[in-house]
């Protein structure tokens, strides 16, 4: 005779493995490292500061 298998435990373990595989796939597709996020934020801040420095202020006209 074969070993007794708890089908609920088997079903839950299979679902857990499928979720883990899906999560790993999503990390590859959507994930960025902290260094990448930090570099992007720093680049964006520098670009905003650069553009703000180039803005022309409207001249005050006293008529």
PyMOL Python script that loads the backbone (N, CA, C, O; Angstrom):
from pymol import cmd

cmd.read_pdbstr("""\
ATOM      1  N   UNK A   1       0.820  -1.179   0.000  1.00  0.00           N
ATOM      2  CA  UNK A   1       0.000   0.000   0.000  1.00  0.00           C
ATOM      3  C   UNK A   1       0.866   1.245   0.000  1.00  0.00           C
ATOM      4  O   UNK A   1       1.977   1.230   0.529  1.00  0.00           O
ATOM      5  N   UNK A   2       0.366   2.326  -0.589  1.00  0.00           N
ATOM      6  CA  UNK A   2       1.122   3.579  -0.667  1.00  0.00           C
ATOM      7  C   UNK A   2       0.998   4.398   0.605  1.00  0.00           C
ATOM      8  O   UNK A   2       0.249   4.056   1.521  1.00  0.00           O
ATOM      9  N   UNK A   3       1.731   5.460   0.636  1.00  0.00           N
ATOM     10  CA  UNK A   3       1.687   6.373   1.776  1.00  0.00           C
ATOM     11  C   UNK A   3       0.384   7.166   1.756  1.00  0.00           C
ATOM     12  O   UNK A   3      -0.177   7.445   0.697  1.00  0.00           O
ATOM     13  N   UNK A   4      -0.076   7.515   2.934  1.00  0.00           N
ATOM     14  CA  UNK A   4      -1.273   8.328   3.056  1.00  0.00           C
ATOM     15  C   UNK A   4      -0.878   9.788   2.800  1.00  0.00           C
ATOM     16  O   UNK A   4       0.089  10.298   3.366  1.00  0.00           O
ATOM     17  N   UNK A   5      -1.649  10.440   1.936  1.00  0.00           N
ATOM     18  CA  UNK A   5      -1.351  11.815   1.555  1.00  0.00           C
ATOM     19  C   UNK A   5      -2.522  12.696   1.950  1.00  0.00           C
ATOM     20  O   UNK A   5      -3.668  12.385   1.626  1.00  0.00           O
ATOM     21  N   UNK A   6      -2.250  13.791   2.644  1.00  0.00           N
ATOM     22  CA  UNK A   6      -3.276  14.755   2.993  1.00  0.00           C
ATOM     23  C   UNK A   6      -3.476  15.649   1.770  1.00  0.00           C
ATOM     24  O   UNK A   6      -2.597  16.440   1.426  1.00  0.00           O
ATOM     25  N   UNK A   7      -4.624  15.524   1.118  1.00  0.00           N
ATOM     26  CA  UNK A   7      -4.874  16.243  -0.126  1.00  0.00           C
ATOM     27  C   UNK A   7      -4.968  17.750   0.097  1.00  0.00           C
ATOM     28  O   UNK A   7      -4.555  18.520  -0.770  1.00  0.00           O
ATOM     29  N   UNK A   8      -5.502  18.188   1.242  1.00  0.00           N
ATOM     30  CA  UNK A   8      -5.565  19.627   1.517  1.00  0.00           C
ATOM     31  C   UNK A   8      -4.162  20.219   1.617  1.00  0.00           C
ATOM     32  O   UNK A   8      -3.893  21.291   1.075  1.00  0.00           O
ATOM     33  N   UNK A   9      -3.286  19.527   2.301  1.00  0.00           N
ATOM     34  CA  UNK A   9      -1.914  19.997   2.446  1.00  0.00           C
ATOM     35  C   UNK A   9      -1.228  20.036   1.081  1.00  0.00           C
ATOM     36  O   UNK A   9      -0.501  20.982   0.779  1.00  0.00           O
ATOM     37  N   UNK A  10      -1.452  19.027   0.269  1.00  0.00           N
ATOM     38  CA  UNK A  10      -0.870  18.975  -1.069  1.00  0.00           C
ATOM     39  C   UNK A  10      -1.390  20.137  -1.918  1.00  0.00           C
ATOM     40  O   UNK A  10      -0.612  20.798  -2.606  1.00  0.00           O
ATOM     41  N   UNK A  11      -2.685  20.386  -1.874  1.00  0.00           N
ATOM     42  CA  UNK A  11      -3.310  21.461  -2.649  1.00  0.00           C
ATOM     43  C   UNK A  11      -2.761  22.820  -2.208  1.00  0.00           C
ATOM     44  O   UNK A  11      -2.433  23.663  -3.044  1.00  0.00           O
ATOM     45  N   UNK A  12      -2.662  23.028  -0.895  1.00  0.00           N
ATOM     46  CA  UNK A  12      -2.162  24.304  -0.386  1.00  0.00           C
ATOM     47  C   UNK A  12      -0.683  24.504  -0.737  1.00  0.00           C
ATOM     48  O   UNK A  12      -0.273  25.615  -1.076  1.00  0.00           O
ATOM     49  N   UNK A  13       0.105  23.453  -0.660  1.00  0.00           N
ATOM     50  CA  UNK A  13       1.525  23.544  -1.004  1.00  0.00           C
ATOM     51  C   UNK A  13       1.697  23.874  -2.480  1.00  0.00           C
ATOM     52  O   UNK A  13       2.562  24.674  -2.840  1.00  0.00           O
ATOM     53  N   UNK A  14       0.890  23.271  -3.327  1.00  0.00           N
ATOM     54  CA  UNK A  14       0.958  23.540  -4.771  1.00  0.00           C
ATOM     55  C   UNK A  14       0.599  24.994  -5.049  1.00  0.00           C
ATOM     56  O   UNK A  14       1.272  25.654  -5.841  1.00  0.00           O
ATOM     57  N   UNK A  15      -0.456  25.504  -4.406  1.00  0.00           N
ATOM     58  CA  UNK A  15      -0.865  26.898  -4.591  1.00  0.00           C
ATOM     59  C   UNK A  15       0.228  27.845  -4.113  1.00  0.00           C
ATOM     60  O   UNK A  15       0.484  28.870  -4.745  1.00  0.00           O
ATOM     61  N   UNK A  16       0.870  27.507  -3.003  1.00  0.00           N
ATOM     62  CA  UNK A  16       1.941  28.340  -2.456  1.00  0.00           C
ATOM     63  C   UNK A  16       3.114  28.409  -3.433  1.00  0.00           C
ATOM     64  O   UNK A  16       3.689  29.479  -3.635  1.00  0.00           O
ATOM     65  N   UNK A  17       3.466  27.294  -4.031  1.00  0.00           N
ATOM     66  CA  UNK A  17       4.557  27.257  -5.002  1.00  0.00           C
ATOM     67  C   UNK A  17       4.214  28.067  -6.247  1.00  0.00           C
ATOM     68  O   UNK A  17       5.079  28.742  -6.805  1.00  0.00           O
ATOM     69  N   UNK A  18       2.961  28.003  -6.686  1.00  0.00           N
ATOM     70  CA  UNK A  18       2.531  28.778  -7.853  1.00  0.00           C
ATOM     71  C   UNK A  18       2.595  30.277  -7.564  1.00  0.00           C
ATOM     72  O   UNK A  18       3.021  31.056  -8.415  1.00  0.00           O
ATOM     73  N   UNK A  19       2.169  30.683  -6.356  1.00  0.00           N
ATOM     74  CA  UNK A  19       2.243  32.102  -5.979  1.00  0.00           C
ATOM     75  C   UNK A  19       3.686  32.571  -5.921  1.00  0.00           C
ATOM     76  O   UNK A  19       3.998  33.684  -6.345  1.00  0.00           O
ATOM     77  N   UNK A  20       4.571  31.724  -5.397  1.00  0.00           N
ATOM     78  CA  UNK A  20       5.981  32.079  -5.300  1.00  0.00           C
ATOM     79  C   UNK A  20       6.591  32.239  -6.693  1.00  0.00           C
ATOM     80  O   UNK A  20       7.378  33.156  -6.926  1.00  0.00           O
ATOM     81  N   UNK A  21       6.232  31.359  -7.606  1.00  0.00           N
ATOM     82  CA  UNK A  21       6.743  31.451  -8.976  1.00  0.00           C
ATOM     83  C   UNK A  21       6.235  32.728  -9.651  1.00  0.00           C
ATOM     84  O   UNK A  21       6.992  33.409 -10.344  1.00  0.00           O
ATOM     85  N   UNK A  22       4.964  33.049  -9.449  1.00  0.00           N
ATOM     86  CA  UNK A  22       4.381  34.261 -10.029  1.00  0.00           C
ATOM     87  C   UNK A  22       5.060  35.495  -9.446  1.00  0.00           C
ATOM     88  O   UNK A  22       5.344  36.442 -10.179  1.00  0.00           O
ATOM     89  N   UNK A  23       5.326  35.502  -8.135  1.00  0.00           N
ATOM     90  CA  UNK A  23       5.991  36.630  -7.487  1.00  0.00           C
ATOM     91  C   UNK A  23       7.404  36.814  -8.032  1.00  0.00           C
ATOM     92  O   UNK A  23       7.837  37.942  -8.265  1.00  0.00           O
ATOM     93  N   UNK A  24       8.114  35.727  -8.232  1.00  0.00           N
ATOM     94  CA  UNK A  24       9.469  35.810  -8.775  1.00  0.00           C
ATOM     95  C   UNK A  24       9.446  36.391 -10.186  1.00  0.00           C
ATOM     96  O   UNK A  24      10.297  37.205 -10.544  1.00  0.00           O
ATOM     97  N   UNK A  25       8.479  35.974 -10.971  1.00  0.00           N
ATOM     98  CA  UNK A  25       8.333  36.495 -12.333  1.00  0.00           C
ATOM     99  C   UNK A  25       8.030  37.989 -12.304  1.00  0.00           C
ATOM    100  O   UNK A  25       8.591  38.751 -13.092  1.00  0.00           O
ATOM    101  N   UNK A  26       7.147  38.413 -11.401  1.00  0.00           N
ATOM    102  CA  UNK A  26       6.799  39.830 -11.297  1.00  0.00           C
ATOM    103  C   UNK A  26       7.983  40.670 -10.827  1.00  0.00           C
ATOM    104  O   UNK A  26       8.146  41.807 -11.271  1.00  0.00           O
ATOM    105  N   UNK A  27       8.804  40.130  -9.944  1.00  0.00           N
ATOM    106  CA  UNK A  27       9.988  40.866  -9.489  1.00  0.00           C
ATOM    107  C   UNK A  27      10.934  41.124 -10.646  1.00  0.00           C
ATOM    108  O   UNK A  27      11.540  42.192 -10.735  1.00  0.00           O
ATOM    109  N   UNK A  28      11.060  40.151 -11.528  1.00  0.00           N
ATOM    110  CA  UNK A  28      11.943  40.321 -12.676  1.00  0.00           C
ATOM    111  C   UNK A  28      11.373  41.354 -13.634  1.00  0.00           C
ATOM    112  O   UNK A  28      12.108  42.196 -14.151  1.00  0.00           O
ATOM    113  N   UNK A  29      10.072  41.296 -13.872  1.00  0.00           N
ATOM    114  CA  UNK A  29       9.441  42.185 -14.850  1.00  0.00           C
ATOM    115  C   UNK A  29       9.316  43.607 -14.315  1.00  0.00           C
ATOM    116  O   UNK A  29       9.644  44.559 -15.025  1.00  0.00           O
ATOM    117  N   UNK A  30       8.855  43.770 -13.093  1.00  0.00           N
ATOM    118  CA  UNK A  30       8.512  45.085 -12.571  1.00  0.00           C
ATOM    119  C   UNK A  30       9.514  45.645 -11.577  1.00  0.00           C
ATOM    120  O   UNK A  30       9.500  46.843 -11.297  1.00  0.00           O
ATOM    121  N   UNK A  31      10.355  44.829 -11.058  1.00  0.00           N
ATOM    122  CA  UNK A  31      11.200  45.246  -9.950  1.00  0.00           C
ATOM    123  C   UNK A  31      12.386  46.093 -10.366  1.00  0.00           C
ATOM    124  O   UNK A  31      12.955  45.907 -11.442  1.00  0.00           O
ATOM    125  N   UNK A  32      12.748  47.023  -9.501  1.00  0.00           N
ATOM    126  CA  UNK A  32      13.973  47.791  -9.650  1.00  0.00           C
ATOM    127  C   UNK A  32      14.678  47.756  -8.304  1.00  0.00           C
ATOM    128  O   UNK A  32      14.041  47.699  -7.253  1.00  0.00           O
ATOM    129  N   UNK A  33      15.978  47.789  -8.354  1.00  0.00           N
ATOM    130  CA  UNK A  33      16.723  47.781  -7.115  1.00  0.00           C
ATOM    131  C   UNK A  33      16.609  49.142  -6.441  1.00  0.00           C
ATOM    132  O   UNK A  33      16.213  50.123  -7.069  1.00  0.00           O
ATOM    133  N   UNK A  34      16.958  49.193  -5.166  1.00  0.00           N
ATOM    134  CA  UNK A  34      16.897  50.458  -4.437  1.00  0.00           C
ATOM    135  C   UNK A  34      17.860  51.465  -5.064  1.00  0.00           C
ATOM    136  O   UNK A  34      17.552  52.655  -5.133  1.00  0.00           O
ATOM    137  N   UNK A  35      19.009  51.001  -5.517  1.00  0.00           N
ATOM    138  CA  UNK A  35      19.987  51.887  -6.150  1.00  0.00           C
ATOM    139  C   UNK A  35      19.409  52.502  -7.429  1.00  0.00           C
ATOM    140  O   UNK A  35      19.615  53.685  -7.701  1.00  0.00           O
ATOM    141  N   UNK A  36      18.692  51.700  -8.206  1.00  0.00           N
ATOM    142  CA  UNK A  36      18.080  52.215  -9.429  1.00  0.00           C
ATOM    143  C   UNK A  36      17.015  53.262  -9.115  1.00  0.00           C
ATOM    144  O   UNK A  36      16.943  54.296  -9.779  1.00  0.00           O
ATOM    145  N   UNK A  37      16.183  52.993  -8.097  1.00  0.00           N
ATOM    146  CA  UNK A  37      15.146  53.962  -7.718  1.00  0.00           C
ATOM    147  C   UNK A  37      15.775  55.251  -7.210  1.00  0.00           C
ATOM    148  O   UNK A  37      15.314  56.341  -7.548  1.00  0.00           O
ATOM    149  N   UNK A  38      16.827  55.136  -6.399  1.00  0.00           N
ATOM    150  CA  UNK A  38      17.499  56.309  -5.850  1.00  0.00           C
ATOM    151  C   UNK A  38      18.142  57.129  -6.963  1.00  0.00           C
ATOM    152  O   UNK A  38      18.036  58.356  -6.971  1.00  0.00           O
ATOM    153  N   UNK A  39      18.804  56.464  -7.896  1.00  0.00           N
ATOM    154  CA  UNK A  39      19.450  57.161  -9.008  1.00  0.00           C
ATOM    155  C   UNK A  39      18.411  57.885  -9.863  1.00  0.00           C
ATOM    156  O   UNK A  39      18.632  59.021 -10.282  1.00  0.00           O
ATOM    157  N   UNK A  40      17.304  57.244 -10.115  1.00  0.00           N
ATOM    158  CA  UNK A  40      16.236  57.863 -10.906  1.00  0.00           C
ATOM    159  C   UNK A  40      15.676  59.084 -10.185  1.00  0.00           C
ATOM    160  O   UNK A  40      15.448  60.117 -10.815  1.00  0.00           O
ATOM    161  N   UNK A  41      15.452  58.985  -8.882  1.00  0.00           N
ATOM    162  CA  UNK A  41      14.929  60.108  -8.111  1.00  0.00           C
ATOM    163  C   UNK A  41      15.927  61.273  -8.116  1.00  0.00           C
ATOM    164  O   UNK A  41      15.533  62.431  -8.252  1.00  0.00           O
ATOM    165  N   UNK A  42      17.209  60.963  -7.968  1.00  0.00           N
ATOM    166  CA  UNK A  42      18.240  62.001  -7.964  1.00  0.00           C
ATOM    167  C   UNK A  42      18.308  62.688  -9.325  1.00  0.00           C
ATOM    168  O   UNK A  42      18.433  63.910  -9.395  1.00  0.00           O
ATOM    169  N   UNK A  43      18.228  61.919 -10.394  1.00  0.00           N
ATOM    170  CA  UNK A  43      18.245  62.491 -11.746  1.00  0.00           C
ATOM    171  C   UNK A  43      17.042  63.398 -11.952  1.00  0.00           C
ATOM    172  O   UNK A  43      17.162  64.478 -12.531  1.00  0.00           O
ATOM    173  N   UNK A  44      15.896  62.962 -11.484  1.00  0.00           N
ATOM    174  CA  UNK A  44      14.675  63.746 -11.617  1.00  0.00           C
ATOM    175  C   UNK A  44      14.769  65.045 -10.811  1.00  0.00           C
ATOM    176  O   UNK A  44      14.351  66.099 -11.291  1.00  0.00           O
ATOM    177  N   UNK A  45      15.311  64.979  -9.597  1.00  0.00           N
ATOM    178  CA  UNK A  45      15.484  66.178  -8.770  1.00  0.00           C
ATOM    179  C   UNK A  45      16.435  67.166  -9.438  1.00  0.00           C
ATOM    180  O   UNK A  45      16.170  68.368  -9.454  1.00  0.00           O
ATOM    181  N   UNK A  46      17.540  66.665  -9.987  1.00  0.00           N
ATOM    182  CA  UNK A  46      18.505  67.531 -10.672  1.00  0.00           C
ATOM    183  C   UNK A  46      17.875  68.190 -11.888  1.00  0.00           C
ATOM    184  O   UNK A  46      18.110  69.370 -12.151  1.00  0.00           O
ATOM    185  N   UNK A  47      17.081  67.439 -12.626  1.00  0.00           N
ATOM    186  CA  UNK A  47      16.432  67.982 -13.811  1.00  0.00           C
ATOM    187  C   UNK A  47      15.436  69.073 -13.418  1.00  0.00           C
ATOM    188  O   UNK A  47      15.361  70.109 -14.078  1.00  0.00           O
ATOM    189  N   UNK A  48      14.681  68.848 -12.362  1.00  0.00           N
ATOM    190  CA  UNK A  48      13.716  69.845 -11.898  1.00  0.00           C
ATOM    191  C   UNK A  48      14.429  71.110 -11.439  1.00  0.00           C
ATOM    192  O   UNK A  48      13.997  72.218 -11.758  1.00  0.00           O
ATOM    193  N   UNK A  49      15.516  70.953 -10.692  1.00  0.00           N
ATOM    194  CA  UNK A  49      16.274  72.105 -10.219  1.00  0.00           C
ATOM    195  C   UNK A  49      16.869  72.872 -11.395  1.00  0.00           C
ATOM    196  O   UNK A  49      16.887  74.102 -11.384  1.00  0.00           O
ATOM    197  N   UNK A  50      17.347  72.172 -12.391  1.00  0.00           N
ATOM    198  CA  UNK A  50      17.927  72.798 -13.574  1.00  0.00           C
ATOM    199  C   UNK A  50      16.864  73.603 -14.324  1.00  0.00           C
ATOM    200  O   UNK A  50      17.118  74.733 -14.742  1.00  0.00           O
ATOM    201  N   UNK A  51      15.692  73.030 -14.489  1.00  0.00           N
ATOM    202  CA  UNK A  51      14.620  73.738 -15.186  1.00  0.00           C
ATOM    203  C   UNK A  51      14.131  74.944 -14.387  1.00  0.00           C
ATOM    204  O   UNK A  51      13.826  75.987 -14.964  1.00  0.00           O
ATOM    205  N   UNK A  52      14.055  74.809 -13.072  1.00  0.00           N
ATOM    206  CA  UNK A  52      13.630  75.934 -12.236  1.00  0.00           C
ATOM    207  C   UNK A  52      14.628  77.081 -12.321  1.00  0.00           C
ATOM    208  O   UNK A  52      14.237  78.247 -12.256  1.00  0.00           O
ATOM    209  N   UNK A  53      15.900  76.766 -12.464  1.00  0.00           N
ATOM    210  CA  UNK A  53      16.928  77.794 -12.579  1.00  0.00           C
ATOM    211  C   UNK A  53      16.870  78.530 -13.899  1.00  0.00           C
ATOM    212  O   UNK A  53      17.372  79.650 -13.996  1.00  0.00           O
ATOM    213  N   UNK A  54      16.275  77.939 -14.913  1.00  0.00           N
ATOM    214  CA  UNK A  54      16.200  78.543 -16.239  1.00  0.00           C
ATOM    215  C   UNK A  54      14.897  79.289 -16.488  1.00  0.00           C
ATOM    216  O   UNK A  54      14.699  79.852 -17.565  1.00  0.00           O
ATOM    217  N   UNK A  55      14.017  79.297 -15.512  1.00  0.00           N
ATOM    218  CA  UNK A  55      12.739  79.989 -15.692  1.00  0.00           C
ATOM    219  C   UNK A  55      12.966  81.486 -15.789  1.00  0.00           C
ATOM    220  O   UNK A  55      13.825  82.038 -15.100  1.00  0.00           O
ATOM    221  N   UNK A  56      12.206  82.133 -16.634  1.00  0.00           N
ATOM    222  CA  UNK A  56      12.250  83.578 -16.761  1.00  0.00           C
ATOM    223  C   UNK A  56      11.175  84.174 -15.879  1.00  0.00           C
ATOM    224  O   UNK A  56      10.014  83.769 -15.934  1.00  0.00           O
ATOM    225  N   UNK A  57      11.562  85.118 -15.081  1.00  0.00           N
ATOM    226  CA  UNK A  57      10.609  85.798 -14.216  1.00  0.00           C
ATOM    227  C   UNK A  57       9.938  86.916 -15.001  1.00  0.00           C
ATOM    228  O   UNK A  57      10.611  87.618 -15.756  1.00  0.00           O
ATOM    229  N   UNK A  58       8.657  87.097 -14.847  1.00  0.00           N
ATOM    230  CA  UNK A  58       7.977  88.192 -15.546  1.00  0.00           C
ATOM    231  C   UNK A  58       8.448  89.537 -14.977  1.00  0.00           C
ATOM    232  O   UNK A  58       8.589  89.700 -13.765  1.00  0.00           O
ATOM    233  N   UNK A  59       8.686  90.486 -15.875  1.00  0.00           N
ATOM    234  CA  UNK A  59       9.132  91.808 -15.449  1.00  0.00           C
ATOM    235  C   UNK A  59       7.988  92.585 -14.859  1.00  0.00           C
ATOM    236  O   UNK A  59       6.873  92.540 -15.377  1.00  0.00           O
ATOM    237  N   UNK A  60       8.249  93.310 -13.765  1.00  0.00           N
ATOM    238  CA  UNK A  60       7.221  94.143 -13.159  1.00  0.00           C
ATOM    239  C   UNK A  60       7.054  95.387 -14.023  1.00  0.00           C
ATOM    240  O   UNK A  60       8.011  96.118 -14.279  1.00  0.00           O
ATOM    241  N   UNK A  61       5.847  95.608 -14.456  1.00  0.00           N
ATOM    242  CA  UNK A  61       5.566  96.780 -15.291  1.00  0.00           C
ATOM    243  C   UNK A  61       4.669  97.727 -14.527  1.00  0.00           C
ATOM    244  O   UNK A  61       3.534  97.394 -14.189  1.00  0.00           O
ATOM    245  N   UNK A  62       5.197  98.924 -14.255  1.00  0.00           N
ATOM    246  CA  UNK A  62       4.408  99.940 -13.593  1.00  0.00           C
ATOM    247  C   UNK A  62       3.972 100.949 -14.647  1.00  0.00           C
ATOM    248  O   UNK A  62       4.772 101.781 -15.075  1.00  0.00           O
ATOM    249  N   UNK A  63       2.751 100.886 -15.058  1.00  0.00           N
ATOM    250  CA  UNK A  63       2.251 101.829 -16.063  1.00  0.00           C
ATOM    251  C   UNK A  63       1.533 102.990 -15.443  1.00  0.00           C
ATOM    252  O   UNK A  63       1.053 103.871 -16.157  1.00  0.00           O
TER     253      UNK A  63
END
""", "prot")
cmd.dss("prot")
cmd.show_as("cartoon", "prot")
cmd.util.cbc("prot")
cmd.orient("prot")
